[in-house]
Amino acid sequence: MSQSFGGFDSIAGKVYDGQRISPDEAIMLYRNAGLGFLGMLADHVRERKNGNTAYFIRNFHLEPTNICVNRCRFCSFSHHFSRKKWELTVGEMIDKVMEQEPTVRELHITGAVHPERDISYYGELLKRIREVRPDLHIKAYSAVELDYMITKAGMTFHDGLDYLRSCGLDSIPGGGAEIFDETVRESICGMKSTSQTWLRIHETAHQLGIPSNATILYGHVETYEHRIDHLERLRQLQDRTRGFNAFIPLKFHRENNEMAGIPEVSVVEDMKMYAIARIYLDNFPHLKAYWPALGKKLAQVSLSFGVDDLDGTINDSTQIYSLAGAEEQNPVMTVSGMVTMIKDAKRVPVERDSLYREINQ
């Protein structure tokens, strides 16, 4: 390349030529590259993959319970740290489904790992939802929830996922990944499914034709090396299966949990996380900013750091991040608000379905 990038010419050349950067090069970017430079590289990758589009979807969440067998130190949602334990009945959840407008396209179900609920319960829930809204795409149950219910039933991951698919499961969310480094994982969520189990469940889902997303929980006790190790494991799995739709960085929020003494990272660190994820995960088609966790303003800023998807309307149906002190205490977004936010960031808003097919109005 004729242009000089202050010692990063080789890395910039790789990115502009569509070549893969190494873990060591990603660490170098994290430690030494300026935010503007990272944004430029990430924006190039975003534009190459998705043009000037910023996607969104009409969706809502169901969180069946906060009663959990695990005791993750960073969690503000679980009954271990919140003011009370609660669980929705199947009838209450069906009522919430039936309250939604017909234009809502996706239901996201995830929550705590309830000790008394089994795979039959969750399968029947999917069937009931499918009966009242056969058109909804159901994205349900994180790998941690799946590990518990499938293992409890004495089934293989293949058979358990195949059963849930027959009940109406369309895809699985990316939650529960947290951080893959085994030492850090043990210190912050040692009771939770292992990194290897999380990856194996997603690989099995992909083999069955069930797509998924992937996440990282960043900004707590992990290092840059831990973040890149996490991205590398995801990149390797995606090389094998091509089953991930999107990667979603999730920022640690400190309120109402055992890790409240750890300061939250800066906006600069947030944008570095998005930019480097976009540069490194060259085989992931989409990078999503989950605005209830990041906040609407920073989600808008993230569109300049590799992000091409802002998730959806949500409809005030999630408590996981509001309980942890996220800016959005009542996460709801109208379609017009989403469109305006995207246009103000000089991007083209495009409504999508769960598989990133464009919705023509």
Order of alpha helices (4+ residues) and beta strands (2+ residues): alpha-alpha-alpha-beta-beta-alpha-beta-alpha-beta-alpha-alpha-alpha-alpha-beta-alpha-beta-alpha-beta-alpha-alpha-beta-alpha-beta
